[in-house]
């Protein structure tokens, strides 16, 4: 498959070990486009985080497990991150990634009015994975994720932001673009085409 010049340039010489995808309002529909693009046997783990209200069980892992070729489950405290698995952040806890590349759950106060917070997850993943992290920020109605994406970029990771012009809620991707210069700003269809390319043959 031939790559578009901008994507080819950004991916040249890079290898990734984790994908993190964050979103809020409109993010669920966006994930319905993105995650089915990952084929059976895709080797990288992906951690997905959407804003889920406190006091309500998250059914995201269950809903997507019925739709995807890869195993899907909710991230559990102290669980090592396994290849080829899609994880979802649960409700009521911040999800972060430790240096040993396992998950950690905490009840610290909300960040940007959210728990789980995209910023918390992205900043911890950037510290643990550095240049081997690929981060994607989708549609959303607040500023959560902007600081986290900036941290990913500062640590050498890949930052991909959904084009705000097509996002159901443009605030989140627009704020990320204002906070730092992403590697790629793409419409959803092009992000879906990009994700399988993050695993090097």
N, C-alpha and C positions, 0 to 999 in steps of 0.2 A: 504494500500500500504506500503510495507516495504521500508525503506530508506537505501541508501548506508551509510556505517559507517561514512564517513567523513561529509556528509550532516547532518545525524542524530545528530552527535556531535555538529556541529555548530549551529543547530536550537534548540537544547534542552533548554527548559525553556524560550524561547524568544517569544515575541509578537511584531508584526509590525503594523504600522499605515499608512505607505506611502512607495511606491516603486518609485525610480527615475532611469531612464534608459537613458544613454547618448552614443552617437556615432557620427561618421563623415563618412568618405569614407568607404563604405561597410555597414554602419549602417542601411540604409534603408532595404537592403535585410535581415539583421539579425533580424530586427523588424518584418519582414514578417513571420519569423519562430517563434519568441517569443510571440508576442501579441495574435495570434489565440489560444495559449495554455491556455489563461485565459477564464474560462467558464462563461456562462451566470449566473448572480447572484454572481459573485466574488465580495467580499465586500470592498477590499482595493482600494484606488485611486492609479493611476500610472501616473507619469509625464515623458514624453519622450522629449528628446532634441537632435536634429540633427543640424549640421551646415547648415544654410540656407543663401544664399547670400543676402546682403542688396539690397533693391530696387526691390525685387522680392517677390510676395505674396507666402506664404507657403500654399501648397495644402495638406499637410500631414494629417491633421485632416479629411479632406474630403475623401482622398484616403483610410484611414484606417477605417473610419466610415462604408464604404461599405463592409468591410471584417470581422468585429469583432462582437461578441455577446454583447459587452458592449457599452454603449454610449461613443462617442468620440467627443471632441471639442478642439478648440484652447484656451489656457489659456488667461483670460482677467484680466486687472488691477483691483485690489481690490476684485476680486472674491473669495469667500470662497471655499476651496477644499472640494469636496463632495465625499462620499464613492462610490465605484463601478464605477468610471468614469476614462476614459483615457484622459489625457490632452497632448497637444503638444505645445511646445514653438513656437511662431511665428517668423517672420523674422524682423530684424532691431532693436530689443530690447533685452536687457538682461532680463531674467526671474529669479526672486528670490521669496523666500517664507518668509513671515513675521512671527513674533512670534505668532500672532493670527491665523496662518495657513491659510492665504489668499495669493493670488499672488500679486506681484508687478512687474511692467514693468519700465525699465529705459533706457535712451539713453547714458549712460556713455561709454567711449571709449572701443573699443574691447579689450578682454583679450585673449592672445595667438592667436591674429589675428582673433578672432571670436566674433560675437555678433548676436545671443545669445551664451553665453559661458557656457560650461558644468561646469567649476570650480565655476562660480558665483552661478549657481543653486545648485550644490552639497553643497557648503559651507553654503549657507543660509538654505538649508533643514536640514543639520546636526545640525545647531544651533537651529532650531525650533523643531526638532523631536528627536534628540539625539539617544538613543539606539533603538528607535522605527522606525528607517529609514533603509530600505534595498536599497542599491545602486548597479547598474549594469553598467559596462563600456564595450562597444563593440568595434568593428573594427573602426579604424580611423588613419589618416595620420599625426597627430601632437601631441603635449604634453597636450592639453586641457583635463582636467579631472583628471590628475595625482594628482595635489594638492588637488582637491576637494575630491577625494577618500581617501586621507590621512586624511583630516579633518573629514570625516565620521567615519573613523576608530578611530580617537582620541576621538570622541564624543560617542563612543560605538556602532555605527551602524554596520550593516552587509555590507561587501564589497565583490562583486562578479565580477570577471574579465573574459572576454572571453579569451580562450587559444589563445595566439598570433600565434601559429603554424597553426591554421585553419582560422584565421581572414583574410579577404580580404586585409586589410591594418593593419599590425601588430604593427605599431609604438605606437598608443595610448594605447592599453592594455599593451604592453611591458614597456612603460614609467611608467604606474601606478604600475606595479609590482616592478620596480626599486625604485619608490618613497616610497612605503610601502609594507608590506606583507599582501596581501588580505586574507580574510577568505577562499575564494574558487576561484580557477582558473579552469574553466570548458569549455568544448566544448559547442557549441550553443545548441545542442540537450539536454544536461543535464541542462542547464540554463532554457530551456523551461519546462522541467519536474519539476524544482525547484520552479518556480514562483507560481503555484497554491498552493504549500505547505506553502507559507508565510502567508496565512490566516489560523489562527487556527480555528478548528471547534467549 
